[in-house]
Amino acid sequence: MVEYVNIPIPRPLYERLTKALEGSGYRSTTEYIIFLIRKNLPDLESKDEERRLRALGYIP
């Protein structure tokens, strides 16, 4: 069984994202947030400094 934690985000941001996801095929806003984390985490964990800096938004 997977254990979960709560990550607070501002309600207006959550509501904006929820509205944007309508009709997208994602079952929930949480599902989409998990997708984004899984997609971007490898770049953040990378040993390649440029890849990490790009993932963190320091370089375009």
Secondary structure by P-SEA (a helix, b strand, c coil): cbbbbbbbccaaaaaaaaaaacccccccaaaaaaaaaaacccccccccaaaaaaaacccc
